[in-house]
Amino acid sequence: MVDYKIVPNNPIGSCHRQMLAGLCREHEFTVFAVEFDNPCPERIRFVRVPVPTKPLALLFVAFHLVAPVVYWLYRLRTGVRFDLVQMVESNLIFGDLSYAHFCHRAYLRRYWKETGAKGLRGWFRWLDHWLHALMEPWVYRRVKYVVVPSQGLRQELEGAYPLVRGKVKVVPNPVDLDRMRLPEEFDREGFRRDQGVAPGEVVLVFVALGHFDRKGLPLVLQALKGLGDLPVKLWVVGGEADLVQEWRKRVERMDLGERVRFFGMQRDVRPFLWGADAFVFPSFYEVFPLVSLEAAAAGLLLIVTPLHGVEEFMRDGETGFVVERSVEGVSNGIRRFLALTASDKLALGQQAREAVRGYSAKQFVANWREFYRMAKG
């Protein structure tokens, strides 16, 4: 298995980690990665790939150059032969299986002009997508299998690269329902008070590791601005320090400093989901946003745009609200939410939790078990 970061706070890496933990007693795994939080060191071998992790474009190029060298040196030193080489998207020049969570060609063609970041950060981000898109056709032509987390991404890949038809299998991402459940001992009101929330105020929560432009934060901020004096606050969870600082300045220029609070990267986002009233995520492009499942599993109703993966369980008016990708759309979704009674809000949150029951970690591992059985022949 070849991946950048197999760690709990990485979307793809966390999926790989759960699968490894569930199947390491049945299969032998060797992981080639920059970072690896090994769930079972006695069963899973780790070979570190020593490359810088920022910016992403540099990580992509360096990984392409260094990972194959590390891989073949390991093969020569140990004499081991692998039955399957599994990688992520187009992050490696060889392999049998691509675990894809993005179609970079489709994103650049359809969404980049509207959502791409500006300045040096934006240039590096565009370069990363361009490099991935450059390698995608070559990689997808060579691999035997492509595993994706949603039907929407399967259709998108098949549209962009017809040569993958017949190679693609859908394995939905997992969510730990028990871990996300609101515990009885959690002091919700105390947590909200500690974050400066007054009685009667409504809290929306937006969670993303980064890419705030693509994930719709500008739409949320403009919608919040348009709500006037309504008692609504926004928690923004995620983002590296420099990104958060950049957006804090943006919020101040919009005169929203008292209504928006940034928390940066968190090892555990659950308290922020448990403490909020609704989850808002008007992203322009996702293939299966795990945080949306986690918010639903935490009992929050969702205010989201039509997204791959989410559209497979999301029902407008029953698990939250599906909104247009516009300031007006997000504003309407928030207003629909505010018009609900307390009991209706609770009911929609409970229905959202029920809707994601089929995405358990147990089912995720079972799906991968079946895939490996099929691949083995």
ZITA-V157878 format. One record per helix or strand of 3 or more residues. SS is the DSSP state (~ for helix, > for strand). FROM is the first residue (numbers start at 1). TO is the last residue. If there is no record, write none. Layout:
BEGIN
((SS:FROM:TO) (SS:FROM:TO))
END
This chain:
BEGIN
((>:2:6) (~:11:23) (>:29:36) (>:44:48) (~:56:78) (>:86:88) (>:97:100) (~:104:110) (~:112:115) (~:119:142) (>:145:148) (~:151:160) (~:162:164) (>:168:170) (~:177:180) (~:188:194) (>:202:207) (~:217:226) (>:232:238) (~:241:253) (>:260:264) (~:270:275) (>:278:281) (~:290:297) (>:301:305) (~:310:312) (>:320:323) (~:327:338) (~:342:355) (~:357:359) (~:361:376))
END
